[in-house]
Amino acid sequence: MKYRKLGRTGYEVSEMAHGLWGMSGWSGSEDQESLDSLQLASDLGCNFFDTAWAYGQGKSDGLLGEILARNPSPPNPAKRLYAASKIPPLNGKWPARSAYKYQDVFPADHVFKHTDLILKQLRTNSIDLLQFHVWDDSWTDEPEFRTTVEKLKRDGRIRSFGLSLNRWEPENGLRALRTGLVDVVQVIYNIFDQAPEDKLFPVCEELNIGVIARVPLDEGSLGGKMTPQTTFPEGDWRAMYFAPKNLVPTLERVDKLKAILPAEMTLPEMALRFILSNPAVSTIIVGMRKLDHVRQNIAMSDAGPLDATLLGKLKSHRWDRKPQPWAD
């Protein structure tokens, strides 16, 4: 496993990070299997874990808390595990919209309450990275935004603060990054979703803001195993995301990627190494419930970036999309 700096936090984080959404928000999850995969990831060098209160109303935070308890911070800080979590919007609406008032989404008492709830689940005294789970840049100048974040840090409840940006809106956060309050930004970035390269990544590099790339496999399509007959159980978020309106055009684009896939490479490998090829990215969040998936995904760090020729070909597979109700 290779490591990169998470911006100005100074954390040396594993290039491959473990995302816990699928451990409570998707069908097929089983707690013991989840714990086993988290432990194996840690054993193989993964030291950054991303969860959120919304993932099962604290369930994923609790699973991560169990792993942190089993793996207490060693004397060597380079070997410690880092926990990242997120505050849900009070109004329960994803994504954020400028029509919503900041006070209806992240009022201070709501943020402090959920910070303490997350701390209890993680079994720690301080959260390495706390993020707002949604964001709209129209809230940037709200005085309470600044006072809330500053108090969280001053009180020691959190060590660093970040924003998780709305799907397909990577520039809806640029103003907030310039406030000095944001240490890390989390954004969708993959072979299809390359828009963060335009404006977001340059600002992050300028301000030394860490970048967490999420949805590296486009919610599963870049795993290469989906077909036109693929369905998901009722209640599984992917059943809405991969409804026919999105599934058909997605698979058409996946087939075009398979046509340029090097013989010795899998589609997930190409997808993950595409992201690793961008030095602006600090770490990649990958959902890994199966032990085999843990081993396969973590190995991508050692495989390194893609060669320039293949990268050039993948640039033409960019897919600029606009927010849709089925993608919330």
N, C-alpha and C positions, 0 to 999 in steps of 0.2 A: 504494500500500500504506500502511495505517495501522499504528501501533505502540502497544503497551501495555506497562506495567511488569510484569515477571514477579515480582510480590511484592517481598519484601525483597532479592532478588538484585540489584536495581537495573538488570538487563538491560532494554533497550528492544527487545522482540521483535515481530516481524511478527505481525499478527492471524492470518494464514494461515501455518501451519508445514508442513513437508514430512515425512511419515512414510515410513520406508523398509522396513516389514515386507513389503510386496508385491514388493519387489525381490529377495527371496531365499526367502520362505516361501510364495509363491503361484505357481501355474502361469502360464506365459506371460511371465515376466520375461526380459529380455535386457539384459546388462550395459551395452552401449553406449547403448541407449535409456534405461536408468536414469540413466546419467551425464549424458546430454543433458538429461533432464528436471530433474535436480538443478541443473545449470548454468543452465538457463533460469529456474528458480525464483529462483535467486540474482540473476540479471540483472534480474528483475522486482521485486526488493525483499524476497523472502523471506530472512530471516536466521536462522531457527531450524529445526534439523533433528533429528529424533528417531529413534534406532535402538536396537538391543539386541544383545547377544552372541548371544542365541538365534535371531536372524534369520540363519540360515545359518551358525551357529558363527563369527561374526565377519565374515561376508561383507559384510553391510550396513555394518558399521563401516568396513570397508575401502573401500567405495564412497564413503562420506562422507569418509574420509581423503583420497581422491584429490581430491575437490572442495575440501576445505580447503587442500590443497597448491596447487591451481590458483588459489585466491583468498586469498592471505595477508592477514592482518589489516592494514588500512590505518592511517595515522596517526590518522584520525578514528574513534574507537571506535564511533560510531553506525553505521558502515558494516561492522563486522566480522560474521562468521558465528558462530553459537553451536551447539555440538554437545552433544546429550544422548544418553546411552546407559543401559543397564540391566544389572545383575548377575543372571544366571539363578539359580534355586533349586538348591542342590546336589542335592537329592533328585529333581530333574527333574519335579516335580509342580505343575501349574497347575489350579486356583487354590490359594492357601495355605489351610490348615485349622488350627484350634486344636489338633487332635490331633497335629500335627507339632511336634517340638521345634525351637526356634530354632537349636540347634547342628547340626541335620540339614539346615537350609535355608540359613542365612547365617553359618557359622562364619568367624571373622576370616581365617584363611589362604585360604579359598575366595574371600572378597571381595577381598582384596589381590591374589591371583593374577589374577583376572579383570579387576580394575582395570588392572593392568599390561598384560594382553593387549589390552584395549580401547585403552589409550593407544598401544600399538604400531600397531594398525590405524588409529587416527585420525591418527597421526604428530604428536601434540601432547605437550606436557609436562604439561598439566593438562586435566581434563575439566570443561567448563563446568557440566554438571549430570549427576550420577550418581544413578541410581535403583535401588532394589530392585524387581525385576520382579513380585514378589508381596508380599502383606503380610497378616498377621493381628494384630489389636491385642492378643492375649494375649501377644505377645512384647515389648510396650512396656517392661516393667520389667527385661528381661534386661540385666545390666550390660555385656555384650559389645556390645550394640547401640550403646550410648552411646560406649564406648571405641573401637569401630571407626570410627564416623562422625567422631568428634573427631580421630582419628589421620589419617584420609584428608584432612581439611581442614588439619590442622596441618602435614602433610608436603607440602602443595601438590599432591597428586595430583588433587584435585577442588576446584572453587571453590564448588559448592553441592550440596546433597543433596536427594533427593526420593523419594517412594513412588508406585508405580503400583498403584492399588487394584483389588481383585478385581472382576470383572464382576458388576454388579447388587448390590454390597455397598458403597455409598458411605460408609456410616457406620462401616465396619470399618477405621478409621484415625484416628478422632477423638482417641483417647487419645495416639497417637503424635505428632499435630500439636502437642499441648500440652507436649511434652518440650523444645521449642526446637531440636531437631536437624533438623527437616524444613523446608526452604525452599520446596519446590514439591510439589504433589500432582497426579497424573495420574489422570483418572477418565473413565469412559464417560458422555457427556452428549449427548443429541440430542432430537429431537421426541418420540420414544417414551420415552427414559430420562431423565426429568426429576427423579428422586429426589434428586440432589445438591443441588437447591435447598432441600430441607427443612432439613438440619442442616449438611452439609459446607460449602457456600458461605458461610453466615454465620460459621462458625468461621474459614475462610480469610480473610475480610474483616477479622474481628476481629484476627487474628494477622499480617496482611499476608503471607500465604502465596500464592505464585503458583499459578494453576490452569491446567493443560493439559487441554483437552477432547479426548478421543479417541473414535474410532468415530462421527464426526459423521453418517455416512450409513448407520449400522446395518449395517456390513460389506458395504454395497452395495445393500441393499433401497431406501434412500432416493435411490438414483440413478434409480429409476423405470423401469428397463429389464428387470427380472426378470419372468418369467412362470411359471405352474405347470409348464412343461416345462423350466425352467432346471436344468442340471446342471453339475457341475464335475468335472475329472479326478481320478482316484484320487491321493491324496497331497496334494491341495489342501485346506487347512483348511476352506474354505467348503463342501466336499462334506459335511462332518459338520454344520456349523452350519446349513446350509440343506437339511437332509434334510426329507422331507415333514412330519414332526412340527412343524417350525418354519416351513417355507416357506409352507404354506397359510395359517395365521393371520396371518403377516406380510404376505402379499400382500393379504389382506382389509383390513388396516389401511392399507396403502399406497393402496389404491383409495379409501378414505374421505378420505385426504389429497388425492388428485388431484381429488376433487369440490369442494374449497374452494380449489384452487390458482388464484391470479389469472391472468388470460389472458396477461399479458405476462411471466410468471415460470415458470422451470423448477422441478421438484421439488428437485433438488440445491441450487439457489439459495435456495429457501425454507428448506431444512434448514440450510444454513450460516448464513444471515442470522438464523435463529432463535437460534442459539448466540451470534452476535455481539451480539444484543440484550441479553445478560446482562453487565453490567459486571464481575461477579465473575470472568469468564473472561479469562485473559491471552492465550491463543493456542489455535488449533484445529489438531490434527494431521490432515492429509488425505493419503491415499496418492495419488500422482500420477505414474504411469509414462509416460503419453502426453503429448506436448507440448501438445496441445489442452486436455487436462484441467488442465495447469499454468496455462495462460492463463485458462481459465474459472474455476477455483477462486480464483486470486489476485485476479481482478477483483471477487470478492464483498466484499473488504475495502472497496473504494471505494464499493460499492453501499450499505453501511451497514446499520443495524438495520431490522427490519420495523416497520410501523406498529402502533399499539396495538390496533387492531381485529383485525387478522390474528393478532397474538400471543395475544389473548384466545381466539380460536377454537382455536389450536393447543394451548392448555393442556388442552383436553378430550381430546386424543389421547395423553395420558400413558398409558404401559403399564408397570405395575409387575410385574416378573418376578423369579422366584427362581432361584438358580444351578441349572444342569442339567448333567449329564455331557456332553451334546453341545455345550455352550457353553464348555467349558473352554479 
